[in-house]
Amino acid sequence: MSFHPKNYQFSVGEHQDKNVIWVQFPYGECLKNELKEKFPTAKWSASKKCWYLPDVGSIRKEIGLPEKTESGKAVIAKIHSVNLAALQKMHELLLLKSYSPNTIRTYCQEFSQLLSQLKNTNVDTLTPERLRSYFLYCTTKLKFSETLIHSRMNAIKFYFEQVLKREKFFFEEIPRPKKKSSLPKAFGKNDISKLFSTIENPKHLLMLKLCYGMGLRVSEIVNLKITNIDSGRMLVHIENAKGKKDRYVTLPSSVLEDLRNYYKVYRPKEFLFEGQYGGQYAIRSVQAVFKTAMQKAKINKAVGIHGLRHSYATHLLEAGTDMVFIQKLLGQRDLKTTEIYAKVSNRQLSQVKSPLDDLS
């Protein structure tokens, strides 16, 4: 068998929090076997219905993709002195506006990628036409995913509109790629019970129970403090969540005894869930607990820990909870964001009878 890159279409993206190269080709055993023989690391994604490869330099070279764009200090080192001040101004404004550390890091990294390409051209002199050409290059040559293009556009848009105070129409002339309309991935109640039954560590079990039982993001779980729990009112105060918003969620009565037993054993000092040596529990550790539980429960679904939050919202909706209350419990700004759960709810779908069932 002989592998020919021209028989395949390659694009860069993300899958399960990793950078990957998506591989598309007309279905056929011959092409599939050639791909697997050439790249033993090729895998099939059941959720995306597509083959993918690790996004590494050696594979990019084999299939003719450009080298990976660098990040962090390596990129900043390539920025010409004429544009270093621009990066500094942007970073300072993001700090003054109190953007989250993650957003600041992302915006600065994405903006740095543009600056490193400009060499000695001053970024402030770029026209909408020049920027349009740059994004076309990111799409056609670098083969960025829609998500990555949007991220880079947001960062560059921030610089021109917020730092340079350019009119909004300056950037509106540049078209954005159409976003994929994907549905939230939720578990059935049986799967969640099955998932919880595999966890023996009481601390780990309580973490996942609260993720599902209160619809929390993983960042909100690790940020929970003992003082946030009001067992008298059966409420939990979620502080400084996404968008720097506070909210209250109801504390499930079924975990109250678990919470008390947990506190007696572990004696946390500040955060409800603390690491081995104190301090805040790591997000990656919570994600690892969830992944291990999924494997033990033999739930073969491409769903991350955020699926517990989606399941919370979906199951509330199926139980008849008003959409506006669900929006408040989730801490979502726009009701349209919450309404997407109606598309995955079985409350109305289960009442629809297929015409196949009417055939005699």
C-alpha positions as CSV (number, residue, x, y, z in Angstrom):
1,M,0.0,0.0,0.0
2,S,1.2,3.5,-0.8
3,F,0.1,6.6,1.1
4,H,-0.6,9.8,-0.9
5,P,-1.5,13.0,1.0
6,K,-3.5,14.2,-2.0
7,N,-6.1,11.6,-1.4
8,Y,-7.0,13.2,2.0
9,Q,-8.1,16.5,3.3
10,F,-6.4,17.8,6.5
11,S,-7.5,20.5,8.9
12,V,-6.2,21.6,12.3
13,G,-8.5,21.5,15.3
14,E,-9.0,20.3,18.9
15,H,-10.4,17.1,20.3
16,Q,-10.7,16.1,24.0
17,D,-8.5,19.1,25.0
18,K,-5.7,18.2,22.6
19,N,-4.5,19.7,19.3
20,V,-5.2,17.3,16.5
21,I,-5.2,17.1,12.7
22,W,-8.5,16.0,11.3
23,V,-8.3,13.7,8.3
24,Q,-11.2,13.4,5.8
25,F,-11.4,11.1,2.7
26,P,-14.0,9.3,0.6
27,Y,-15.0,6.2,2.5
28,G,-13.1,3.1,1.5
29,E,-11.1,0.3,3.2
30,C,-8.1,1.0,1.0
31,L,-7.6,4.6,2.0
32,K,-8.4,3.8,5.6
33,N,-5.8,1.1,5.7
34,E,-3.2,3.2,4.0
35,L,-3.7,5.9,6.6
36,K,-3.4,3.5,9.5
37,E,-0.3,1.9,8.0
38,K,1.4,5.2,7.4
39,F,0.4,6.6,10.8
40,P,-0.3,4.0,13.5
41,T,-1.3,6.8,15.8
42,A,-4.4,7.6,13.6
43,K,-7.6,7.3,15.6
44,W,-11.3,7.4,14.9
45,S,-13.5,9.9,16.8
46,A,-17.0,8.4,17.2
47,S,-18.4,11.8,18.3
48,K,-17.0,13.8,15.3
49,K,-17.3,10.9,12.9
50,C,-13.8,11.6,11.6
51,W,-10.2,10.2,11.7
52,Y,-7.6,12.3,13.4
53,L,-3.8,12.4,14.0
54,P,-1.7,14.1,16.8
55,D,-0.8,17.6,15.8
56,V,3.0,17.2,15.8
57,G,5.7,18.6,13.5
58,S,6.8,15.3,12.0
59,I,3.2,14.5,10.9
60,R,2.7,18.0,9.5
61,K,5.8,17.6,7.4
62,E,4.7,14.3,6.0
63,I,1.3,15.6,4.9
64,G,2.4,19.0,3.7
65,L,0.9,21.2,6.4
66,P,2.8,24.3,7.5
67,E,4.8,24.1,10.8
68,K,2.9,24.7,14.0
69,T,2.7,28.3,15.1
70,E,4.7,28.9,18.2
71,S,3.4,30.2,21.5
72,G,4.5,32.0,24.6
73,K,8.1,33.3,24.9
74,A,9.2,31.8,21.5
75,V,6.6,34.0,19.7
76,I,7.3,37.2,21.8
77,A,11.0,36.8,21.0
78,K,10.1,37.1,17.3
79,I,8.1,40.3,17.6
80,H,10.0,43.3,16.2
81,S,10.7,46.1,18.6
82,V,8.3,48.4,16.7
83,N,5.4,46.3,17.9
84,L,6.4,45.4,21.4
85,A,4.7,48.5,22.8
86,A,1.4,47.4,21.2
87,L,1.5,44.1,23.0
88,Q,2.3,45.9,26.3
89,K,-0.6,48.4,25.9
90,M,-3.0,45.6,25.2
91,H,-1.9,43.6,28.2
92,E,-2.2,46.6,30.5
93,L,-5.7,47.4,29.2
94,L,-6.8,43.8,29.8
95,L,-5.5,44.1,33.3
96,L,-7.2,47.4,33.9
97,K,-10.5,46.0,32.6
98,S,-10.1,43.0,35.0
99,Y,-10.4,40.3,32.4
100,S,-9.8,36.8,33.7
101,P,-6.2,35.5,33.7
102,N,-7.3,32.9,31.1
103,T,-8.7,35.5,28.7
104,I,-5.7,37.8,29.2
105,R,-3.3,34.9,28.3
106,T,-5.4,33.8,25.3
107,Y,-5.7,37.3,23.9
108,C,-2.0,38.1,24.3
109,Q,-1.0,34.8,22.7
110,E,-3.3,35.3,19.7
111,F,-2.3,38.9,19.2
112,S,1.4,37.9,19.5
113,Q,1.0,35.5,16.6
114,L,-0.1,38.3,14.3
115,L,2.7,40.6,15.6
116,S,5.4,38.0,14.9
117,Q,4.2,37.7,11.3
118,L,4.4,41.5,10.7
119,K,8.2,41.8,11.2
120,N,9.0,45.5,11.1
121,T,5.6,46.6,9.9
122,N,3.8,48.6,12.6
123,V,0.5,46.9,13.5
124,D,-1.2,50.3,13.9
125,T,-0.9,50.9,10.1
126,L,-2.8,47.8,9.1
127,T,-5.9,48.3,7.0
128,P,-9.1,46.1,7.0
129,E,-7.9,44.7,3.7
130,R,-4.6,43.7,5.1
131,L,-6.3,42.1,8.1
132,R,-8.7,40.3,5.8
133,S,-5.8,38.8,3.9
134,Y,-4.2,37.7,7.1
135,F,-7.3,35.8,8.3
136,L,-7.6,34.3,4.8
137,Y,-4.0,33.0,5.2
138,C,-4.9,31.6,8.6
139,T,-7.9,29.8,7.0
140,T,-6.4,28.5,3.8
141,K,-2.7,28.0,4.5
142,L,-2.6,27.4,8.3
143,K,-6.0,25.6,8.1
144,F,-7.2,26.9,11.5
145,S,-10.5,25.6,12.8
146,E,-13.5,28.0,13.1
147,T,-13.0,28.2,16.9
148,L,-9.3,29.2,16.6
149,I,-10.1,31.8,13.9
150,H,-12.8,33.4,16.1
151,S,-10.4,33.4,19.1
152,R,-7.7,35.2,17.0
153,M,-10.3,37.6,15.6
154,N,-11.5,38.5,19.1
155,A,-8.0,39.3,20.3
156,I,-7.1,41.5,17.3
157,K,-10.5,43.2,17.4
158,F,-9.9,44.0,21.0
159,Y,-6.6,45.8,20.1
160,F,-8.0,47.9,17.3
161,E,-11.3,48.8,19.0
162,Q,-10.4,49.0,22.7
163,V,-6.7,50.1,22.6
164,L,-6.6,52.1,19.4
165,K,-10.3,53.2,19.7
166,R,-11.0,52.5,16.0
167,E,-14.6,52.6,14.9
168,K,-16.4,49.3,15.0
169,F,-17.0,49.3,11.2
170,F,-13.2,49.0,10.8
171,F,-13.4,45.4,11.8
172,E,-17.0,44.6,10.7
173,E,-15.8,44.6,7.1
174,I,-14.0,41.3,7.8
175,P,-16.3,38.3,7.6
176,R,-16.2,35.6,10.4
177,P,-16.4,31.9,9.8
178,K,-19.8,30.4,10.5
179,K,-19.9,28.7,13.9
180,K,-20.9,25.1,14.2
181,S,-24.3,24.6,15.8
182,S,-23.6,21.8,18.3
183,L,-25.8,20.5,21.0
184,P,-24.7,20.1,24.7
185,K,-23.8,16.6,25.5
186,A,-25.8,15.2,28.5
187,F,-26.0,11.9,30.4
188,G,-29.1,10.0,31.1
189,K,-29.9,9.5,34.8
190,N,-29.0,5.8,34.7
191,D,-25.5,6.7,33.4
192,I,-25.0,9.2,36.2
193,S,-26.0,6.7,38.8
194,K,-23.7,4.2,37.2
195,L,-20.9,6.7,37.2
196,F,-21.3,7.5,40.9
197,S,-21.5,3.9,41.9
198,T,-17.9,3.3,40.7
199,I,-16.3,6.0,43.0
200,E,-15.1,4.7,46.3
201,N,-13.2,7.8,47.5
202,P,-15.8,10.0,49.4
203,K,-14.1,13.2,48.5
204,H,-14.1,12.4,44.7
205,L,-17.7,11.2,44.9
206,L,-18.8,14.4,46.6
207,M,-17.0,16.6,44.0
208,L,-18.9,14.9,41.1
209,K,-22.2,14.9,43.0
210,L,-22.0,18.6,43.5
211,C,-21.0,19.2,39.8
212,Y,-24.2,17.4,38.8
213,G,-26.4,18.3,41.7
214,M,-25.8,22.1,41.4
215,G,-24.9,22.4,37.8
216,L,-21.4,23.7,38.5
217,R,-18.5,24.3,36.2
218,V,-15.3,22.5,37.2
219,S,-13.7,25.9,38.0
220,E,-16.6,26.7,40.3
221,I,-16.2,23.4,42.2
222,V,-12.5,24.1,43.0
223,N,-13.4,27.7,44.0
224,L,-16.0,26.6,46.5
225,K,-15.2,27.7,50.1
226,I,-16.6,26.4,53.3
227,T,-18.1,29.8,54.0
228,N,-20.1,29.5,50.7
229,I,-22.2,26.7,52.1
230,D,-25.4,27.8,53.9
231,S,-26.9,24.5,55.2
232,G,-29.5,26.4,57.2
233,R,-31.1,27.9,54.0
234,M,-29.9,25.0,51.8
235,L,-28.2,27.4,49.5
236,V,-24.6,27.6,48.1
237,H,-23.1,31.0,47.2
238,I,-21.1,30.7,43.9
239,E,-18.7,33.6,43.9
240,N,-16.9,35.3,41.0
241,A,-18.0,32.8,38.4
242,K,-17.7,33.2,34.6
243,G,-18.3,36.8,33.7
244,K,-17.4,37.8,37.3
245,K,-21.0,37.1,38.4
246,D,-22.2,35.8,41.8
247,R,-25.3,33.6,42.1
248,Y,-27.0,31.2,44.5
249,V,-27.8,27.6,43.8
250,T,-29.8,25.1,45.8
251,L,-27.9,22.6,47.9
252,P,-29.2,19.1,47.3
253,S,-30.6,17.7,50.5
254,S,-29.3,14.2,49.6
255,V,-25.7,15.4,50.0
256,L,-26.0,17.2,53.3
257,E,-25.0,14.1,55.4
258,D,-22.2,13.4,52.9
259,L,-21.0,17.0,53.4
260,R,-20.9,16.7,57.2
261,N,-19.1,13.4,57.1
262,Y,-16.6,14.7,54.6
263,Y,-15.9,17.7,56.8
264,K,-15.3,15.6,59.9
265,V,-12.8,13.4,58.0
266,Y,-10.9,15.9,55.8
267,R,-11.2,19.1,57.9
268,P,-10.6,21.6,55.0
269,K,-9.4,25.0,56.2
270,E,-10.6,27.4,53.4
271,F,-11.6,25.7,50.2
272,L,-14.2,22.9,50.4
273,F,-11.9,20.7,48.3
274,E,-8.2,21.1,49.1
275,G,-5.2,19.4,47.7
276,Q,-2.9,17.0,49.5
277,Y,-0.8,19.8,50.8
278,G,-3.6,22.3,51.3
279,G,-4.7,25.1,49.0
280,Q,-7.1,24.9,46.1
281,Y,-7.8,21.5,44.5
282,A,-6.5,21.4,40.9
283,I,-9.0,21.5,38.0
284,R,-7.0,18.8,36.1
285,S,-7.3,16.5,39.2
286,V,-11.1,16.8,39.2
287,Q,-11.2,16.1,35.5
288,A,-9.0,13.1,36.0
289,V,-11.4,11.8,38.7
290,F,-14.2,12.1,36.3
291,K,-12.3,10.4,33.5
292,T,-11.4,7.5,35.7
293,A,-15.0,7.1,36.9
294,M,-16.1,7.1,33.2
295,Q,-13.7,4.3,32.4
296,K,-14.7,2.2,35.5
297,A,-18.4,2.6,34.6
298,K,-17.6,1.6,31.0
299,I,-19.5,4.6,29.7
300,N,-18.2,5.0,26.1
301,K,-19.2,8.5,25.4
302,A,-17.0,11.4,24.3
303,V,-18.3,13.7,27.1
304,G,-16.2,15.7,29.5
305,I,-17.0,16.7,33.1
306,H,-18.9,19.7,31.8
307,G,-21.5,17.1,30.7
308,L,-22.6,16.9,34.3
309,R,-23.6,20.6,34.2
310,H,-25.4,20.0,30.9
311,S,-27.2,17.0,32.4
312,Y,-28.3,19.1,35.4
313,A,-30.0,21.7,33.1
314,T,-31.5,19.0,30.9
315,H,-33.0,17.0,33.7
316,L,-34.4,20.1,35.4
317,L,-36.1,21.0,32.1
318,E,-37.5,17.5,31.8
319,A,-38.8,17.8,35.3
320,G,-40.8,20.9,34.3
321,T,-38.6,23.6,35.8
322,D,-39.1,27.0,34.2
323,M,-36.5,28.0,31.7
324,V,-35.9,31.4,33.4
325,F,-35.1,29.6,36.8
326,I,-32.7,27.3,35.0
327,Q,-31.0,30.3,33.4
328,K,-30.5,31.9,36.9
329,L,-29.2,28.7,38.5
330,L,-26.7,28.2,35.7
331,G,-25.6,31.9,35.8
332,Q,-26.2,32.4,32.1
333,R,-26.6,36.0,30.9
334,D,-28.7,35.2,27.8
335,L,-31.9,33.1,27.9
336,K,-31.1,31.9,24.3
337,T,-28.1,30.1,25.7
338,T,-30.3,28.2,28.2
339,E,-32.9,27.5,25.5
340,I,-30.5,25.1,23.7
341,Y,-31.3,22.5,26.4
342,A,-34.8,22.3,25.0
343,K,-33.3,20.7,21.9
344,V,-31.8,17.8,23.9
345,S,-34.6,17.3,26.4
346,N,-36.8,14.2,26.1
347,R,-39.8,15.9,27.7
348,Q,-41.4,16.6,24.4
349,L,-39.5,14.3,22.1
350,S,-40.7,11.3,24.0
351,Q,-44.3,12.2,23.1
352,V,-43.6,12.2,19.4
353,K,-44.6,9.0,17.7
354,S,-42.7,7.8,14.7
355,P,-44.8,7.1,11.6
356,L,-43.0,3.7,11.4
357,D,-44.9,2.6,14.5
358,D,-48.2,3.1,12.6
359,L,-47.4,0.7,9.8
360,S,-49.1,-2.6,10.1
